[in-house]
Amino acid sequence: MAHKDELGRHGEQLANDHLEACGYRILDRNWRCPQGELDVVAEDDGTLVFVEVKTRSGTGFGDPVEAVTPVKLARIGRLANAWCADRRPRTRRMRVDVIGIVVPPHGDVRLQHLRGVS
């Protein structure tokens, strides 16, 4: 389990570095409420972006972005509303991005950023 947690933290750091390199401003990381957790909340050119990060060590169980199902997207939407109620952002524009990261034991890291999946 510790390896999985470490892999997830590493993936989230890679995702944050990627987002910042793309000009996003990170507003929150691992924001929690009773309903769950948002991995990353960022601002991209005046739009609030709720980013789900999925990290795996391989694709034996499918690509990481495939783990973000319609049920998961609906949950992210509810969490986004809770975040907005808590933080009261000025902007009303919102979207959900997904970042899938594969960190193989040997070889190059692969990062896939899907913008506006919801």
DSSP file (Angstrom, degrees, kcal/mol; ACC not computed):
  #  RESIDUE AA STRUCTURE BP1 BP2  ACC     N-H-->O    O-->H-N    N-H-->O    O-->H-N    TCO  KAPPA ALPHA  PHI   PSI    X-CA   Y-CA   Z-CA
    1    1 A M     >        0   0    0      0, 0.0     4,-2.4     0, 0.0     5,-0.2   0.000 360.0 360.0 360.0 -38.6    0.0    0.0    0.0
    2    2 A A  H  >  +     0   0    0      1,-0.2     4,-2.6     2,-0.2     5,-0.2   0.888 360.0  53.2 -60.6 -38.0    2.8    2.4    0.8
    3    3 A H  H  > S+     0   0    0      2,-0.2     4,-2.7     1,-0.2    -1,-0.2   0.913 108.5  49.4 -62.3 -42.3    4.2    2.0   -2.7
    4    4 A K  H  > S+     0   0    0      2,-0.2     4,-2.4     1,-0.2    -2,-0.2   0.915 112.4  47.5 -63.1 -43.5    0.7    2.9   -4.2
    5    5 A D  H  X S+     0   0    0     -4,-2.4     4,-2.4     2,-0.2    -2,-0.2   0.912 113.0  48.7 -63.5 -42.6    0.5    6.0   -2.0
    6    6 A E  H  X S+     0   0    0     -4,-2.6     4,-2.5     2,-0.2    -2,-0.2   0.907 110.9  50.4 -64.2 -42.2    4.0    7.0   -3.0
    7    7 A L  H  X S+     0   0    0     -4,-2.7     4,-2.6     1,-0.2    -2,-0.2   0.910 110.8  50.0 -61.2 -43.3    3.3    6.5   -6.6
    8    8 A G  H  X S+     0   0    0     -4,-2.4     4,-2.4     2,-0.2    -2,-0.2   0.910 110.9  48.0 -63.0 -43.6    0.1    8.6   -6.3
    9    9 A R  H  X S+     0   0    0     -4,-2.4     4,-2.0     2,-0.2    -1,-0.2   0.906 112.1  50.0 -63.8 -41.2    2.0   11.4   -4.6
   10   10 A H  H  X S+     0   0    0     -4,-2.5     4,-2.3     1,-0.2    -2,-0.2   0.926 111.2  49.1 -62.6 -44.3    4.7   11.3   -7.2
   11   11 A G  H  X S+     0   0    0     -4,-2.6     4,-2.6     1,-0.2    -2,-0.2   0.902 109.3  51.6 -62.0 -41.8    2.1   11.4  -10.0
   12   12 A E  H  X S+     0   0    0     -4,-2.4     4,-2.4     2,-0.2    -1,-0.2   0.873 109.6  50.0 -65.0 -35.8    0.3   14.4   -8.4
   13   13 A Q  H  X S+     0   0    0     -4,-2.0     4,-2.5     2,-0.2    -2,-0.2   0.914 110.8  49.3 -67.7 -41.3    3.6   16.3   -8.2
   14   14 A L  H  X S+     0   0    0     -4,-2.3     4,-2.3     2,-0.2    -2,-0.2   0.909 111.8  49.7 -60.5 -42.1    4.3   15.5  -11.9
   15   15 A A  H  X S+     0   0    0     -4,-2.6     4,-2.8     2,-0.2    -2,-0.2   0.920 110.6  48.9 -64.1 -44.1    0.8   16.7  -12.7
   16   16 A N  H  X S+     0   0    0     -4,-2.4     4,-2.6     2,-0.2     5,-0.2   0.921 111.2  49.8 -62.0 -43.5    1.2   20.0  -10.7
   17   17 A D  H  X S+     0   0    0     -4,-2.5     4,-2.2     1,-0.2    -1,-0.2   0.912 112.2  48.7 -60.5 -42.5    4.6   20.6  -12.4
   18   18 A H  H  X S+     0   0    0     -4,-2.3     4,-1.5     2,-0.2    -2,-0.2   0.934 111.2  49.0 -62.4 -47.4    3.0   20.1  -15.8
   19   19 A L  H  <>S+     0   0    0     -4,-2.8     5,-2.5     1,-0.2     3,-0.3   0.924 111.8  48.4 -61.0 -45.1    0.0   22.4  -15.0
   20   20 A E  H ><5S+     0   0    0     -4,-2.6     3,-1.5     1,-0.2    -1,-0.2   0.895 108.9  53.7 -62.8 -39.0    2.3   25.2  -13.8
   21   21 A A  H 3<5S+     0   0    0     -4,-2.2    -1,-0.2     1,-0.3    -2,-0.2   0.793 106.4  53.8 -64.4 -27.4    4.5   24.8  -16.9
   22   22 A C  T 3<5S-     0   0    0     -4,-1.5    -1,-0.3    -3,-0.3    -2,-0.2   0.408 127.5-100.7 -86.3   1.7    1.3   25.2  -19.0
   23   23 A G  T < 5S+     0   0    0     -3,-1.5    22,-0.3     1,-0.3    -3,-0.2   0.522  73.5 144.4  93.8   6.0    0.5   28.5  -17.2
   24   24 A Y      < -     0   0    0     -5,-2.5     2,-0.6    -6,-0.2    -1,-0.3  -0.465  45.0-136.6 -73.8 149.7   -2.1   27.2  -14.7
   25   25 A R  E     -A   43   0A   0     18,-2.5    18,-2.3    -2,-0.1     2,-0.4  -0.953  18.4-133.3-107.8 120.0   -2.2   28.7  -11.2
   26   26 A I  E     +A   42   0A   0     -2,-0.6    16,-0.3    16,-0.2     3,-0.1  -0.595  29.7 171.8 -76.6 124.9   -2.6   26.1   -8.5
   27   27 A L  E     +     0   0A   0     14,-3.0     2,-0.3    -2,-0.4    15,-0.2   0.763  64.9   1.7-100.8 -35.3   -5.2   27.1   -6.0
   28   28 A D  E     -A   41   0A   0     13,-2.1    13,-2.7     3,-0.0     2,-0.4  -0.994  54.1-158.7-154.5 147.6   -5.6   23.9   -4.0
   29   29 A R  E    S-A   40   0A   0     -2,-0.3    11,-0.2    11,-0.2    10,-0.2  -0.999  80.1  -3.9-129.1 135.4   -4.1   20.4   -3.7
   30   30 A N  E    S-     0   0A   0      9,-2.7     2,-0.3    -2,-0.4     9,-0.2   0.895  79.6-173.5  52.9  47.0   -5.8   17.4   -2.1
   31   31 A W  E     -A   38   0A   0      7,-1.4     7,-2.6    -3,-0.1     2,-0.4  -0.563   6.8-162.4 -73.2 130.5   -8.7   19.5   -0.9
   32   32 A R  E     +A   37   0A   0     -2,-0.3     5,-0.2     5,-0.2    -1,-0.0  -0.878  22.3 160.2-121.4 149.2  -11.0   17.4    1.3
   33   33 A C  E >   -A   36   0A   0      3,-2.4     3,-1.5    -2,-0.4    46,-0.0  -0.888  59.6 -84.1-147.2 175.6  -14.5   17.6    2.6
   34   34 A P  T 3  S+     0   0    0      0, 0.0     3,-0.1     0, 0.0    -2,-0.0   0.780 126.5  55.3 -58.2 -25.3  -16.9   15.0    4.0
   35   35 A Q  T 3  S-     0   0    0      1,-0.2     2,-0.3    43,-0.1    44,-0.1   0.649 121.1 -83.4 -83.6 -14.5  -17.9   13.9    0.4
   36   36 A G  E <   -A   33   0A   0     -3,-1.5    -3,-2.4    43,-0.1     2,-0.4  -0.997  51.4 -57.1 149.9-154.7  -14.4   13.2   -0.8
   37   37 A E  E     -A   32   0A   0     -2,-0.3     2,-0.5    -5,-0.2    -5,-0.2  -0.981  21.9-148.0-136.5 140.6  -11.2   14.8   -2.2
   38   38 A L  E     -A   31   0A   0     -7,-2.6    -7,-1.4    -2,-0.4    -8,-0.2  -0.928  13.2-151.5-102.4 130.2  -10.2   16.9   -5.2
   39   39 A D  E    S-     0   0A   0     -2,-0.5    -9,-2.7    12,-0.3     2,-0.4   0.967  75.0  -1.4 -66.2 -53.2   -6.7   16.2   -6.4
   40   40 A V  E     -AB  29  51A   0     11,-1.5    11,-2.9   -11,-0.2     2,-0.5  -1.000  53.7-166.5-142.8 136.8   -6.0   19.7   -7.8
   41   41 A V  E     +AB  28  50A   0    -13,-2.7   -14,-3.0    -2,-0.4   -13,-2.1  -0.997  28.3 163.1-119.1 127.2   -7.9   22.9   -8.2
   42   42 A A  E     -AB  26  49A   0      7,-2.8     7,-3.3    -2,-0.5     2,-0.4  -0.852  35.4-124.4-137.6 170.3   -6.3   25.4  -10.6
   43   43 A E  E     -AB  25  48A   0    -18,-2.3   -18,-2.5    -2,-0.3     2,-0.5  -0.986  20.4-174.8-121.0 130.3   -7.1   28.5  -12.6
   44   44 A D  E >  S- B   0  47A   0      3,-2.8     3,-1.2    -2,-0.4   -20,-0.1  -0.902  72.8 -36.6-128.1 100.8   -6.5   28.6  -16.3
   45   45 A D  T 3  S-     0   0    0     -2,-0.5     3,-0.1   -22,-0.3    -1,-0.1   0.903 126.4 -39.2  53.1  48.0   -7.0   32.0  -17.9
   46   46 A G  T 3  S+     0   0    0      1,-0.2     2,-0.5    45,-0.0    47,-0.4   0.452 116.6 111.4  85.6   1.0  -10.0   32.8  -15.7
   47   47 A T  E <   -B   44   0A   0     -3,-1.2    -3,-2.8    45,-0.1     2,-0.4  -0.918  66.4-129.4-109.9 132.1  -11.5   29.3  -15.7
   48   48 A L  E     -Bc  43  94A   0     45,-2.7    47,-1.8    -2,-0.5     2,-0.5  -0.639  26.8-161.9 -74.1 132.1  -11.6   27.2  -12.6
   49   49 A V  E     -Bc  42  95A   0     -7,-3.3    -7,-2.8    -2,-0.4     2,-0.7  -0.974  11.8-160.1-124.2 122.5  -10.2   23.7  -13.4
   50   50 A F  E     -Bc  41  96A   0     45,-2.5    47,-1.8    -2,-0.5     2,-0.5  -0.901  19.9-159.5-100.4 114.7  -10.8   20.7  -11.2
   51   51 A V  E     -Bc  40  97A   0    -11,-2.9   -11,-1.5    -2,-0.7     2,-0.5  -0.854  11.6-159.8-109.1 123.2   -8.1   18.2  -12.1
   52   52 A E  E     - c   0  98A   0     45,-2.3    47,-2.8    -2,-0.5     2,-0.5  -0.875  13.7-158.5 -95.8 127.2   -8.4   14.5  -11.5
   53   53 A V  E     - c   0  99A   0     -2,-0.5     2,-0.5    45,-0.2    47,-0.2  -0.930  10.2-175.6-112.4 126.4   -5.0   12.8  -11.5
   54   54 A K  E     - c   0 100A   0     45,-2.7    47,-2.9    -2,-0.5     2,-0.4  -0.985   5.8-174.8-122.4 123.6   -4.6    9.0  -12.1
   55   55 A T  E     + c   0 101A   0     -2,-0.5     2,-0.3    45,-0.2    47,-0.2  -0.959   6.6 169.6-122.7 135.2   -1.2    7.4  -11.8
   56   56 A R  E     - c   0 102A   0     45,-2.5    47,-3.0    -2,-0.4     3,-0.1  -0.942  38.2-133.1-137.3 160.3   -0.2    3.9  -12.6
   57   57 A S  S    S-     0   0    0     -2,-0.3     2,-0.3    45,-0.2    45,-0.1   0.552  89.4  -9.6 -88.9  -8.8    3.0    2.0  -12.9
   58   58 A G        -     0   0    0     46,-0.1     3,-0.2     4,-0.1    -1,-0.1  -0.952  67.6-105.1-168.7-177.3    1.8    0.3  -16.1
   59   59 A T  S >  S+     0   0    0     -2,-0.3     3,-2.1     1,-0.2     4,-0.1   0.122  75.3 116.0-111.9  20.0   -1.2   -0.2  -18.4
   60   60 A G  T 3  S+     0   0    0      1,-0.3    -1,-0.2     2,-0.1     3,-0.1   0.793  87.8  37.9 -59.2 -28.5   -1.9   -3.8  -17.5
   61   61 A F  T 3  S-     0   0    0      1,-0.5    -1,-0.3    -3,-0.2     2,-0.1   0.084 132.3 -83.4-107.5  21.1   -5.3   -2.7  -16.0
   62   62 A G    <   -     0   0    0     -3,-2.1    -1,-0.5     4,-0.0    -4,-0.1  -0.244  65.3 -44.0 101.8 168.7   -5.9   -0.2  -18.8
   63   63 A D    >   -     0   0    0      1,-0.1     3,-1.4    -3,-0.1     4,-0.4  -0.445  55.4-119.7 -69.2 143.1   -4.8    3.4  -19.3
   64   64 A P  G >  S+     0   0    0      0, 0.0     3,-1.6     0, 0.0     4,-0.2   0.857 111.5  58.1 -56.1 -37.2   -5.1    5.6  -16.2
   65   65 A V  G >  S+     0   0    0      1,-0.3     3,-1.5     2,-0.2   -10,-0.0   0.773  93.3  68.4 -67.2 -22.4   -7.6    8.0  -17.8
   66   66 A E  G <  S+     0   0    0     -3,-1.4    -1,-0.3     1,-0.3    -3,-0.0   0.704  86.7  69.2 -66.9 -17.9   -9.9    5.1  -18.4
   67   67 A A  G <  S+     0   0    0     -3,-1.6     2,-1.3    -4,-0.4    -1,-0.3   0.597  77.2  88.3 -75.6 -10.4  -10.4    4.9  -14.7
   68   68 A V    <   +     0   0    0     -3,-1.5    -1,-0.1    -4,-0.2   -14,-0.0  -0.728  66.8 179.3 -93.3  92.6  -12.3    8.2  -14.7
   69   69 A T     >  -     0   0    0     -2,-1.3     4,-2.6     1,-0.1     5,-0.2  -0.296  45.9 -98.7 -87.2 169.4  -15.8    7.0  -15.4
   70   70 A P  H  > S+     0   0    0      0, 0.0     4,-2.1     0, 0.0     5,-0.2   0.863 126.5  54.2 -56.6 -35.3  -19.0    9.0  -15.7
   71   71 A V  H  > S+     0   0    0      2,-0.2     4,-1.9     1,-0.2     5,-0.1   0.923 109.1  47.4 -64.1 -43.4  -19.8    8.1  -12.0
   72   72 A K  H  > S+     0   0    0      1,-0.2     4,-2.4     2,-0.2    -1,-0.2   0.896 110.5  52.2 -64.7 -40.5  -16.4    9.5  -11.0
   73   73 A L  H  X S+     0   0    0     -4,-2.6     4,-2.1     1,-0.2    -1,-0.2   0.888 107.9  51.5 -63.1 -39.1  -17.0   12.7  -13.1
   74   74 A A  H  X S+     0   0    0     -4,-2.1     4,-2.0     2,-0.2    -1,-0.2   0.899 109.8  50.1 -64.1 -39.7  -20.3   13.2  -11.4
   75   75 A R  H  X S+     0   0    0     -4,-1.9     4,-2.5     2,-0.2    -2,-0.2   0.909 108.3  52.0 -64.8 -41.9  -18.6   12.9   -8.1
   76   76 A I  H  X S+     0   0    0     -4,-2.4     4,-2.7     1,-0.2    -1,-0.2   0.890 107.4  54.2 -60.9 -38.7  -16.0   15.5   -9.1
   77   77 A G  H  X S+     0   0    0     -4,-2.1     4,-2.0     2,-0.2    -1,-0.2   0.915 109.1  46.9 -61.4 -43.3  -18.8   17.8  -10.1
   78   78 A R  H  X S+     0   0    0     -4,-2.0     4,-1.9     1,-0.2    -2,-0.2   0.908 113.4  48.5 -65.1 -41.1  -20.4   17.5   -6.7
   79   79 A L  H  X S+     0   0    0     -4,-2.5     4,-2.6     2,-0.2    -2,-0.2   0.874 108.1  55.0 -66.1 -37.2  -17.0   18.1   -5.0
   80   80 A A  H  X S+     0   0    0     -4,-2.7     4,-2.5     2,-0.2    -1,-0.2   0.911 107.7  49.6 -61.7 -42.1  -16.4   21.1   -7.3
   81   81 A N  H  X S+     0   0    0     -4,-2.0     4,-2.2     2,-0.2    -1,-0.2   0.894 110.9  49.5 -63.6 -39.4  -19.7   22.6   -6.1
   82   82 A A  H  X S+     0   0    0     -4,-1.9     4,-1.9     2,-0.2    -2,-0.2   0.902 110.2  50.8 -65.8 -40.7  -18.6   22.0   -2.5
   83   83 A W  H  X S+     0   0    0     -4,-2.6     4,-3.1     1,-0.2     5,-0.3   0.926 110.7  49.0 -61.7 -44.4  -15.2   23.6   -3.1
   84   84 A C  H  X S+     0   0    0     -4,-2.5     4,-2.4     1,-0.2    -2,-0.2   0.888 109.9  50.9 -63.7 -39.4  -17.0   26.7   -4.7
   85   85 A A  H  < S+     0   0    0     -4,-2.2    -1,-0.2     1,-0.2    -2,-0.2   0.859 116.7  42.2 -64.7 -34.7  -19.4   26.9   -1.7
   86   86 A D  H  < S+     0   0    0     -4,-1.9    -2,-0.2    -5,-0.1    -1,-0.2   0.888 127.0  28.8 -78.5 -41.6  -16.3   26.8    0.7
   87   87 A R  H  < S-     0   0    0     -4,-3.1    -3,-0.2    -5,-0.2    -2,-0.2   0.644  86.2-147.4 -99.6 -17.5  -14.0   29.1   -1.3
   88   88 A R     <  -     0   0    0     -4,-2.4    -3,-0.1    -5,-0.3    -4,-0.1   0.938  20.6-158.7  48.7  63.0  -16.4   31.4   -3.1
   89   89 A P        -     0   0    0      0, 0.0    -1,-0.1     0, 0.0   -41,-0.0  -0.284  19.2-129.0 -68.8 157.1  -14.4   32.0   -6.2
   90   90 A R  S    S+     0   0    0      2,-0.0     2,-0.2     0, 0.0    -2,-0.0   0.825  85.6  73.9 -75.4 -32.3  -15.0   35.1   -8.3
   91   91 A T        -     0   0    0      1,-0.1   -44,-0.1     2,-0.1   -45,-0.0  -0.509  56.3-165.2 -86.8 151.9  -15.3   33.2  -11.6
   92   92 A R        +     0   0    0     -2,-0.2     2,-0.4     2,-0.0    -1,-0.1   0.501  60.8 103.9-107.0 -11.3  -18.3   31.1  -12.6
   93   93 A R        +     0   0    0    -47,-0.4   -45,-2.7   -44,-0.0     2,-0.3  -0.597  48.6 166.0 -77.5 129.7  -16.5   29.3  -15.5
   94   94 A M  E     +c   48   0A   0     -2,-0.4     2,-0.3   -47,-0.2   -45,-0.2  -0.970  13.2 168.9-142.0 154.1  -15.5   25.8  -14.6
   95   95 A R  E     -c   49   0A   0    -47,-1.8   -45,-2.5    -2,-0.3     2,-0.5  -0.973  28.1-122.3-155.7 167.5  -14.3   22.6  -16.2
   96   96 A V  E     -c   50   0A   0     -2,-0.3    21,-2.2   -47,-0.2    22,-1.0  -0.968  23.9-172.4-116.8 129.1  -12.8   19.3  -15.3
   97   97 A D  E     -c   51   0A   0    -47,-1.8   -45,-2.3    -2,-0.5     2,-0.4  -0.844   9.6-150.2-112.1 155.6   -9.5   18.1  -16.7
   98   98 A V  E     -cD  52 114A   0     16,-2.4    16,-3.3    -2,-0.3     2,-0.5  -0.994   5.5-165.4-126.1 133.4   -8.0   14.6  -16.3
   99   99 A I  E     -cD  53 113A   0    -47,-2.8   -45,-2.7    -2,-0.4     2,-0.5  -0.978   5.2-167.5-118.8 120.6   -4.3   13.8  -16.2
  100  100 A G  E     -cD  54 112A   0     12,-2.6    12,-3.0    -2,-0.5     2,-0.4  -0.910   7.2-172.2-106.0 131.9   -3.2   10.2  -16.6
  101  101 A I  E     -cD  55 111A   0    -47,-2.9   -45,-2.5    -2,-0.5     2,-0.5  -0.985  12.9-163.5-129.2 132.1    0.3    9.3  -15.8
  102  102 A V  E     -cD  56 110A   0      8,-2.7     8,-2.4    -2,-0.4   -45,-0.2  -0.971   6.4-176.7-114.0 120.8    2.2    6.1  -16.4
  103  103 A V        -     0   0    0    -47,-3.0     6,-0.1    -2,-0.5     5,-0.1  -0.830  14.5-163.9-115.8  88.1    5.4    5.7  -14.3
  104  104 A P        -     0   0    0      0, 0.0   -46,-0.1     0, 0.0     3,-0.1  -0.342  30.2-117.4 -73.1 155.9    6.9    2.4  -15.4
  105  105 A P  S    S+     0   0    0      0, 0.0     2,-0.4     0, 0.0   -47,-0.1   0.858 106.1  22.4 -58.2 -34.1    9.7    0.7  -13.4
  106  106 A H  S    S+     0   0    0      2,-0.1     2,-0.2     0, 0.0     0, 0.0  -1.000 112.0  29.7-134.6 132.1   12.0    1.2  -16.4
  107  107 A G  S    S-     0   0    0     -2,-0.4     2,-0.2    -3,-0.1     0, 0.0  -0.613  92.0 -31.1 116.0-176.4   11.5    3.7  -19.1
  108  108 A D        -     0   0    0     -2,-0.2     2,-0.2     1,-0.1    -2,-0.1  -0.480  56.4-113.2 -83.7 146.3   10.1    7.1  -19.6
  109  109 A V        -     0   0    0     -2,-0.2     2,-0.5    -6,-0.1    -6,-0.2  -0.530  28.4-150.8 -70.8 139.8    7.1    8.6  -17.8
  110  110 A R  E     -D  102   0A   0     -8,-2.4    -8,-2.7    -2,-0.2     2,-0.5  -0.977  12.3-172.6-118.5 124.9    4.1    9.2  -20.0
  111  111 A L  E     -D  101   0A   0     -2,-0.5     2,-0.5   -10,-0.2   -10,-0.2  -0.966   3.4-171.7-119.1 130.0    1.7   12.0  -19.1
  112  112 A Q  E     -D  100   0A   0    -12,-3.0   -12,-2.6    -2,-0.5     2,-0.6  -0.986   4.5-164.4-122.4 124.0   -1.6   12.5  -20.9
  113  113 A H  E     -D   99   0A   0     -2,-0.5     2,-0.6   -14,-0.2   -14,-0.2  -0.933   1.4-168.7-114.4 113.5   -3.7   15.7  -20.2
  114  114 A L  E     -D   98   0A   0    -16,-3.3   -16,-2.4    -2,-0.6     3,-0.4  -0.904  13.1-153.8-101.7 117.6   -7.3   15.7  -21.3
  115  115 A R        +     0   0    0     -2,-0.6   -18,-0.2     1,-0.2    -2,-0.0  -0.720  66.8   4.5 -95.2 138.1   -8.8   19.2  -21.1
  116  116 A G        +     0   0    0     -2,-0.4   -19,-0.2     1,-0.1    -1,-0.2   0.892  65.5 156.0  65.0  43.7  -12.5   19.8  -20.6
  117  117 A V              0   0    0    -21,-2.2   -20,-0.2    -3,-0.4    -1,-0.1   0.716 360.0 360.0 -72.9 -18.1  -13.7   16.3  -20.2
  118  118 A S              0   0    0    -22,-1.0    -1,-0.1   -45,-0.0   -21,-0.1   0.278 360.0 360.0-155.4 360.0  -16.7   17.7  -18.3
